[in-house]
Amino acid sequence: MGSDGREPSILSARFARRAPCSTVAGASASDPVRLRDLAHVTALWMSFLVVALAEMGDKTQLVALALAARFRRPWTVMLGILIATTLNHALAATAGVWVARRLPPAALAWALAIGFIAFGIWTLVPDDAPETSAPTRWGPLLTTVVVFFIAEMGDKTQLATVALGARFGSAGWVTAGTTLGMLAADGAVVFGGSYLARLVSPRMLRRIAAALFLILGLAALAGAVRMS
């Protein structure tokens, strides 16, 4: 009877001693997952903000405005922009991740610092509207995809996507963020026309985008100096 009375207390004591250890182990195991999720969210939102602001007044936004005025089918134009941007920025972000994995950390930090600071200066310069001529027989969707994809080649938002892919090391999350940023900025002029574009000062938005690029550049520069 005495043995039965002591056994529960012994088991309870053993359980009490083990429970905190298992709790700490579980918390430690979840820390990398939380850090990874935080990194993904940061990559998504930073890519969205940088590209959405940099796109205001950019040549591809002017292309979007011209295509919307030409076809008068805003949803079709937006679908074409979505397809073209997803393809273009997926290639750009993947290239950035590929380069980042092959450069030494110090060299990558210096390249990112120079690149982001250069983008900050470039963003302050307004673009002119390029030609949007394409065969009418292609229809509004295919025309938008082809014209927008070509216009985005070598543009600062595409090159910024390369740098963001290298910075965050995640092609998928960066592509999602930059594509949403392009849709937000271009959707404003496709649905709102030039009136909405005039309502929000493109110069102010370009300055905010330039400031974000400069912050990223200075952070990369600080990291490069520490590694040197």
N, C-alpha and C positions, 0 to 999 in steps of 0.2 A: 504493500500500500504506500510506504514511504517512497519507494523507488518510483512508483507511478506519479506521485505528487511532485517529484523533482524533475522528471523528464520534460514536461512542457516548459518549465522555466529555462532549462538548459537549451532546448531548441529555440526558444524565444531569444535568448542571449546570443546564440550563434547567428540567428537571422538578423538581429539588430546590428551585430558587428559587420555582417556582409552587405547589408542593404546600402549603406553610404558608398561603399566601394563600387558596387554595380551602378549606382546613380551617377557617380563621378565618371566612370568609364563610359556610360551612355552619353553624358554631356560632352565628354572629350571627343567621342566618335561623331557627334552631330556638329561639332565646331567646323570641320572642313566643309561640310555640306552647306552650312550657313554662310561661310565665307565665299564659297563658290556661287551661291545664289545672289549674294550681295554684289559680287563682281559682274554677274550677268545683268543685273538690274542697272548697275552703274554704266556698263557698256551700252545698254539699250537707250537709257535716257540721255546720256551725254552725246551719243551719236545722233539722237533725235534733235536735241537742242541745237547742236553745232550746225547740222546740215539745214534744218528748218530756217534758222536765222541767216545762214550764208546764202541760201537760195533766194532770199528776198532781193529782187532787183537783178538777179543773175540772168545770164542769157537763156538758160533753159526755162526759167519762169516766163520770160518774154515769149519763148517758143510756145509754151502752154497757152498763154493768152492769145497768141495769133492762131493757134489751132482751134481753140474754142470759138473764136470769132469766125473762123472760116467754115467750120462744119456745123455749128449750132447744136451740137450733141454732147453736152458736158460729161455725161456718165460714160459715153464711149471714149471720149478723150482721156478721162481719168483712168479708165481700164488700160488704155494704151500706155499711159504714163506709168502705171503700176507694173505692167509687164516689162517695159523697157528699163525702168529703174531697178527692178529686182534682178534682172539678168546682168545689167551693167555693174551694179554695186556688189553683187555676189562675186563676180570676177575680181573686182577691185579689192574687196575685203579679203578674199582668199589670197590674192597676191601679197597683200600686206602681212598676213599671217605667215605665208611662206618665206618672205624676206626676213621677218622677225626671228624665225627659227634658225636661220642660217647666219645671222650676223652676231658677232660678240655683243654682250650686253652693253658695254661702254659705247661701241660704235653705233648700236641701235639708239641709245639714249641721245647721242649727239645728232644723229640723223633726224630723229623725231623733234628735237628742240629746234633745229634749223627749219625743218619743214613746217611745223606749227606756227612759228614766228613769221615765216614767209607767207603762209596762208592768211595770217592776221593782217598783214600789210596789203595783200592782194584783195582781200574782202572789201577793203575800203574803196576800191576802184570800181565804179559802176560799169556794167557791160552794155554793149549795143545789141539790138535784136538781130539775129542772123536770118538768112533766108529759110523759108519753110516750104519751098516748092517741092512737090512730089507728084507723080502721076495720079490723076483723079480716079482712075480705074481701080486703084488699090483700096479705096474706101477709107473711111475715117479711122478705123481701128488700126489697120496695118500701116497706114500713113503715119499715124501718131507714134506707133512703136518704132518704126524705122527712123523717122526724123528725130524723135526724142533720144533714141539710143545714140545716134551719130552726134547729136549736139552735146551729149553728156561726155563724149570721149575727150579726155584731156581737160575737162572743165574742173574748176577748183573743188566742186562738191565730189567729183569722182576721185580726185587726188587726195582730198581730205578723207574719203572713205578708205583709201589705201593706208593712210597714216593711222586712222582709227583702228583698222584691223591689226596693224602692227603694234599699236599701243595696248589694246585690250586682248589680243590673241584669240579672238572669237569671231570667225567669219559670219556665223549665223546670227548672233545677237547684234553685231554691228550692222549687218545688212538689214535686219528688221528695223533697227532704229533709224538708219539713214533713209530707208525707203518710206517709213512713216513720216519722217521730216520733210521729204520731197512732196509727198501727197498733201501734207498740211499746207505747205507754202504754195504749191501749184494749184491746189484746190481753191485757195482763196481768190485767185485771179480767174480760174476757170468758171467758178460759180458766181463770184462777185464782180467779175470784170474789172476794168481799170478804175472804177469808182472805189472799190474796196482796197485796191492797191494804193490809191491816193490817200485813203482814209488813215492808213497806218504809214508813218514815215519810213520809207526804205532806208534812208540815210541813218536813222536812229537804229534800226534793226541791223544794218551792216556794222555799225559801231559796236553793238552788243556782241555780234558774232566775232568780230575782230578781237574783242576783249577776251572771249572764251578761248579763241585760238592762242592768244598771247599767254593766258594762264596755263594752258596745256604745255605751251612751249617753254615757259619759265620753269614749270614743274619738271619737265624732261631735262632742261638745262641743269637744274639743281642736282638731279640724279646723275647726270653725266659728270659733273664736277666731283661728286662724291666718289664715283668709280675711277676717276683719273688718278 
